[in-house]
Amino acid sequence: MKPAPFVLIAIIAISLTASSTSTFAQGARGGAPQTAPMKSARELISKQPPPVINKELSAVITPDNSHVIVSLSKQRAYLMTGEQVYIDTPISSGKRVGMTPTGSFTISEKDKDHRSATYGNFLDKGGRVVRAGISMKVDAAPSGTHYEGAPMRWFCRFNGSIGMHIGILPGYPASHGCVRLPAEIAPLIYEKVKVGTSVVVREE
């Protein structure tokens, strides 16, 4: 005698429930792998190794014998004399490929109190920020406000609007093209380079 359809449905439902309960219990005991919670962006960002300074070269390296190498893949910059590295420092370069162009350049300007001509804030007459993080390429100043460029202290320009300066280093490429440096490192590099110093930006 065949069981009625509703009896089959009940048997299947009980079977599925028992199977799910068994799987859950097994996972709780460490048997079956469980789906791991998603990691936050903060957890996924690996912290860059800190700057390294070869103090023995401090009296040897000068603006006349120094040069800079920037590695985009390593997110590091090296201030060197000959083949010796005086400063090995973390950086943050352009957030998209090509924003920090590769190639051989020379420093064309130094300005320790430089401000961006493109990125910054709109301020009111009292100096209060009305709109922050704007781009003069796309944003228009609200009525009664004026533009103030973002600070780019210890700026060393080497390609058009792109240069090296103090900036936030989140652990990955995040700039609009410039090479951001730690606050304690930027003035040291500024001191040891001059207009005409070689800067080589490499992908590797």
Order of alpha helices (4+ residues) and beta strands (2+ residues): alpha-alpha-beta-beta-beta-beta-beta-beta-beta-beta-beta-beta-beta-beta-alpha-beta
